[in-house]
Every structure is written in C-alpha cells, then in structure tokens.
Amino acid sequence: MLQNILNLEGVTVLGKKQLENVSGGAQKCIITHSDGSSYMLILRSFSSSDSGASGAANNACVDDITNGETSGCHYDCEHDGFGQ
C-alpha cells in the first residue's frame, strides 16, 4: 500500500527536518498519568490553537481522573514551551 501511495502524482516523501516543521494547526501536549509508583506519557494533539490546547489538555486530565483511568495527571503543552 505504501508503494501505491508513493506512486501517486504529487506525493513527496518528507525528510526528518521537514517533518519537524509540519504544523496542521493542532497543538501537541504531553499528558502524564501516574498511579503513585509508575508513570505513563501520552502525546496528544488538540485541535485548539495556541493556549486553547492547555485548557483542552487540562480537561482531558480531569476526565481521565474522573473516569478512574488514572489517579494523577498533569500536562505539558507545546504552546507553553515544553518543560516550562
């Protein structure tokens, strides 16, 4: 199937550097779930632009805690500057 896609007119394979600069308008956030002894990192994209992604990530954390999927959750979003 990949070969069929690559044979389509106008298809270009992007290099690693080009892929780093692709932006579809979605903001990425790293969501960390914890149960007190272990952690799970999840990279999620939110269609919210700019700071709206932080609110969407916060809502995702609240939902995950409320639904019992995790006992602890925090997020770190691209817009805010990862690690800031």
N, C-alpha and C positions, 0 to 999 in steps of 0.2 A: 504494500500500500504506500509506503514512504516513497518508493521509486516512482510510483504513479504521480504522487504529488509533486515531486521534484521535476517531473517531465512536463508539468503544466506551463503554459506560456506565462511569463512574467514572474515566476517564482524565483526567489533568490534566497540562498542559504546565508543566514547571518552569522558572523563570527562572534566570538566571546565578547569583544569590546563593544560591538554593535548591540548585542543583546542587553548589555548593562545599561544602555541608553534608551531602551524601549520603554515607552510610557503610554499606557492606554487610558489614562485618566483615573485609574484606580490607585489607591494608596495602600501600601503594604504595612502590616503591623505584625510584630512577633507577639504571640499570646503565650504566656507561660502558665501552665496548670501545675499545681503542686498538691500533694497529699500529706505534706509534712516530712516525708522521707525521700521522695523522688520527685523529679520534675519532667514535664513533657513540653517541648517547644513546638508551637504550631505557627506556621507562616500563613497569614490570611490576607487576602486583598479585599478592600472595601471600595465600593463604587463612589463613596463620598469623596469629595475632593478636599485637599488641604486639611484643615483642623477637624473637619467633619468625621474623618476617619478615626480620630481619637475617641469621639463620642460613640461611634459605631463599635469600636473595639471594647470600650467600657461596657456598652450594652451587651455585647457577646459574653464578656466575663460574668456579668450579673446573671444572664440567662443560664450559663453553664453551672454556676454555683446554685442557683435556684432549682435547676433540673437535677441536681445531685451528680453532675458529671465530674465535678472537682470540688475540693474543699477550699482551695485558694487559687487565685488567678490575678495576674497583672499583665499589662500590655506595654509595648514599646513601639511607637509608630514612626514611619519614615518621615512624615511631615515635621515631627517634633525633633528629628535628628536622632537616629538610633543611638542609644546609650546616653542620651541627655537627661 
